[in-house]
Amino acid sequence: MAMYDNHRPTAELQALDAAHHLHPFTDGDALNRKGARIITRAKGVWLTDSDGHQILDGMAGLWCVNVGYGREELARVASEQMLQLPFYNTFFQTSHPPAIALAAKLAQLAPGDLDHVFFNGSGSDGNDTNIRMVRRYWQALGQPERSVIISRWNGYHGSTMGAASLGGMKGMHEQGGLPIPGIAHIDQPDWWSEGGEMSPEEFGLARARLLADKIEEIGPSKVAAFIAEPIQGAGGVIIPPETYWPEIQRICDAYGILLIADEVITGFGRTGNWFGSQTLGIRPDIMTTAKGLTSGYVPMGASIVSRKVAEVINGSDEFAHGYTYSGHPVAAAVALENLRILEEEHIITRVREVTGPYLKAAWEQLTEHPLVGEARITGMMGSIALTPHKASRAKFAAKAGTVGLICRERCFANNLVMRHVGDRMIISPPLVITEEEISLLMTRARLALDQTLDIVRAEGLLVAA
Ligand SMILES: *Cc1c(COP(=O)(O)O)cnc(C)c1O
């Protein structure tokens, strides 16, 4: 078995990495001066690095390792499927059992009439599929001018040209000549940062109504769809006020536009139900899924599509779109086994009824810490806003992300992975995390916050903007 040079010294691996490896979403020079942290193995919620540290993974990799690391069943089905049928395509009127079984299983799990599946290789190309599909849908219905898709500033939908255009990350747009034509953005429902004097309820309604304003501005006959994450993930785990989604749903229904829920993070149990749409009471026409679909063991994405949309796509000429690896048999076999584990081990029920409430109680107590403003969590995705002054929900005078980065480094130093988005800290642990591991996560998070406060004070950063 190739263990890929686990035995090499860390410095040697770091030098090779610096010499040849271009990292995603990374300042390469800064990384190479410091040297990458090298993860060599993992089990359950625990990572091991090349120096032998045991690190609690509070992010489930990148929000994806829902069943935890080291599940032998997933390795076994991948191996068996590779020997039986490692690849065949699903173009040109062919299919194969793993893709068929997975499409049927997803149709059974998905809410409402979401009962057809288009397979992708990732979340990004899933959203590119969705752009193509909703435009094709309206074209087939004789309304080709209905092509604009509305999304949100600070939303994240992936990194391809299409997906990054749907996303509202201005830094990404600036580097790529984005967005592509036919995409429009509205402001996000982030009450802590942008709510001003409004109550969360008023603010949720106000931000939802921006969708109606934008549709009127563009012209209702030109708008194809609205896309959003039920809970924003990469934008900082922003849980919208309760008034937000019902109003968004009402507006989509009133204008007859399609609603795409980007469930790449919220799918497969993260919010305590199979899908975030169920937790937040949304009725999407299309759901983008990826990440937790295979618990990240192999790459795969799936657009889960309503019967209404599927009938129009099937009922018109060939939909000229697809990927070599759409429905890849090894990925589909792993996904099916992953779904079996989630279901038979009642992992999602445990998140909803036991570990989720346990984590929530501990997480919300973080507001007692001097640095923490709001602390919010749904299921196994949560965030805290760091602030120099809680009552006014103030931002730091220092450049956004300065304090967040200090806190992330203190987490790493205490063997905990917690990410920062600006000055918000976020967690999204594997769904199999136990109560004991949650307690440990909280102890380390508090320690990291205490140390961050000491550093912030010492460096004179505890100053409101
Ligand atoms: C990660 C993510 C994507 C992109 O998925 P990739 O597999 O990285 O292409 C899309 N949408 C959301 C909400 C995500 O979190």
The ligand as a Gaussian input file, in Angstrom:
#p B3LYP/6-31G(d) Opt

LIG

0 1
 C      -18.242000      24.146000      -0.855000
 C      -19.462000      24.753000      -1.438000
 C      -19.684000      24.770000      -2.820000
 C      -18.638000      24.310000      -3.791000
 O      -18.391000      22.959000      -3.699000
 P      -17.004000      22.389000      -4.292000
 O      -17.177000      20.911000      -4.102000
 O      -15.899000      23.001000      -3.513000
 O      -16.945000      22.757000      -5.718000
 C      -20.876000      25.246000      -3.292000
 N      -21.814000      25.707000      -2.452000
 C      -21.648000      25.722000      -1.124000
 C      -22.746000      26.217000      -0.254000
 C      -20.452000      25.272000      -0.577000
 O      -20.263000      25.334000       0.737000

